[in-house]
Amino acid sequence: MLMSERVAMILAAGRGERMRPLTDHTPKPLLPVAGKPLIVHHIERLAAAGFRQLVINHAHLGAQIVAALGDGTAFGVQIRYSAEARALETGGGIVQALPLLGTAPFVVVNGDIWTDYDVKQLALAEDDLAQLVLVDNPPQHPAGDFRLEEGRVWADGAPRLTFSGIGLYRPALFAGCTAGASLPLAPLLRTAMAAGRVSGQWHRGRWFDIGTPERLAELEQLLRTN
């Protein structure tokens, strides 16, 4: 499959409770970092990686996201939107958007992170349902999420790394899930891990989870300095 045919989804439906009061009147993905909205950093990196078809879900103040980004023409991409009356969690948001994502494997990126990871590196083996990008455990999440061993990701054991919020998924991972229902992603991944069908990469570059105003300010300082 040509890279230009691949689809990526940016998760942008979260309320951003820990970012309040910044997110009381502005959706978290539109908070500015180094002169442009956080979500625009994602769009530009995906476009640079060859992705032309993007799907963005939204809930809280979602109309602002649509108004700010439009159809994506300004960024050299086509953007389609998956509206949620209420945020459906990560898994539920993906399931709701499946009709827009197609039948081929697709990339999903959390809208509230920033990273220098190159999504062109993602690739699935024939029998895999997912490939996850893992990072070193940040101070706010010292226990990590999953174990990476010889390129395979497992739910148990140590040492553990943190899921970056970047993954490549086959639609089959979500088989049997009901659209419109709240659904976390982790249980689906753990089931696939138990079957040995999840691979992983360890990204040792820059990665920020923009979960608080302080972390947003830290990223701002980094990008301004560099």
N, C-alpha and C positions, 0 to 999 in steps of 0.2 A: 504494500500500500504506500502510495506517495505521501510524504509528510504533509503536503498541501491539502490532502484529503482528510487528514486526521482532525478530530474534534477535541476541544478542551473545554472544561467547565470550571468556572470560578464560583466558589461558594460565597455568597454575599448576603445571606438572609438573617444572620445573627443579630441579636439586639444590642450586643456590646455593653452589657450591664456594668462590667468593671471599668469601662471607659467613660462612664457618666461623670460629669454632666456634658462631656464633649459630644456624646451620642444622643442627647435628648432631642436635638433638632437637626442633627446631621447623621446619616447612616455611616457606620464605621468604615466601610470601604471608600467613602469619599473624604475622609479626614486627610488633610494635606501632609505630605512628607517630601521635603526637598523641592517644594514648589509645584507639586501636582498630587492629585488624589492617590491614595495607596493602591487602589485597584488599577489605576492607569499604569503603574509600574509593572503589574502582572500582564496587562494587555500588551504592553510594548515588548516584554520579554517573550511572550508567547508568539507574537507576530514575528519577532526576530528569529525565532526557532522554526518558523515556517507554518505555523498554525494560522489558518484563515477563517475557520468556523469556530466561533466561541458561543457558549451558552452561559448565561449568568442567572442564578436564582436570586430572588429578593423577597423580603417580607416587610420588615420595619423600615418605614419611610422609603419604600422601594421606588415610588414614583420619582424621587430625586435622582436615583441611580439611572433610571431610564432617560430622564431629561438631560443628565450630564453626559452620558455616553452615546445616546442615540443608537443608530444602526451600526456603528463601528467604522463608518467610512473614513472618519478623521484619523483612524489608527491603522487603516489598511486591512481591516478585518470585517467580517459580518457577525454581528451580535444578535442573538435571539435570547429572549427572556423567559424564564420559568417563574411565574408569580405564585407565591404562597400566601394564603390568607393569614396563616400563622406559621412561624418557622417550624419545619418538619424534622429538625436535626440533620446530621450529615447524610445518613443513609436514606432517610425519607426524602430529602431534597434531591438526591441523585435519582431515586426511583421515580419521583414526580417528573423529572426532566428526561427520562429515558426516550420518550418519543422524539425529542429533539436531538438526542445524542447518537442515534443510529444503531446499527448492528455490529459495528467494528469496535475494537478496544478504544477507549477514550481516556484522556488525562483529566484528572480533577486536582485543583489547587485551592487550598483554603485562602479566602480573601483577606484574612487578618494576619498573614505572615509576610515577611520579606526575605528573599534569599538570592544568592548568586548562582544557584543550581541551574544547570542547563537541561531542560526537559527533553532535549533530543537524545539524551542518554538512556531514556526509558525504553525497555523492550520486554516483551513477554515470550517465554518459552511456550511451546505448543499446548501443553496441558495446564499451564498456569492460569489462574483466575485473576491474579493481581500481582503487581510489583509495587513495593513501597519504598520511599526514600526515607531513611532514618538518619538522625543526627545525634551528636553528643547531648547528654541530658543537661538542660539548662538549670540554673539555680532554682527556678520556680517549680521544676518537675524532676527532682533528683532520682526518683525511683525508676524512671523510664517507662516504656510501654511493652516492647517486644525484644526477643533475642534474635540476633543475626548470626548464623553459622554457615560458612561455606556458601554464601549467596542465598540461603533459605531463611525465611522468617518464621519464628515459632512464638507461641503465646506464653510458654513457660520457660523457666531456667534463667540463668545469668551468665555473663553480664547482660544488662538490658540497655537498649537505646530508645530514644524518643522518636515517635512517628512525626515526621515533618509537616504533615498535611498535604503532601504531594504523592499522588499515586496514579498508576495506570491500571485500568480495570476492564475486564470483559463484562458485557451485559449479563452473561450467565451467572455472575456472582450474585445478582439481585433477582434471580428466578424465584417466582412464588411470592414476592413481596407485593404489598398492596399500595397502589398509588394513593396519595393523600393522607397517609398515616405517618405519624411520628416514628422514626426508626433510627437508632444509633448505628453507626457503621461497624464499630468494633466487634459485635457478636458475629456478623457475617464474615469478617476477616478471620476471626478465631476458628470458625468452622472450616474455612478454606485452609487455614494453617494446619489444622489437625489432619487434613487430607494431604498435606504436603504440596499444596498448590499455590503457595505465595512465595515469591522471590523478593529480594531486597537489595538496596544499595546503601552504602554508608557515605553520606555527604559530609566532608570535613571542612567545607568552606563556610561562608557566612550564612547565618540563618537567624531570624528574629521572629519570635511570637509576640505580636503587637497586642498584648492583652491589657495593658494599663497605660495611663498617660505618661508615666515615667519611662516605659519602654519605647513609647512613641517618640519621646524627646531624645532618648539615647540613639535611636535610629536616625532621627533628624540630624543630630550632631555628627554621626558617622558619615552620612551621605554629603553633608555640607563640607566636611573636612576633606573628603575624597573626591 
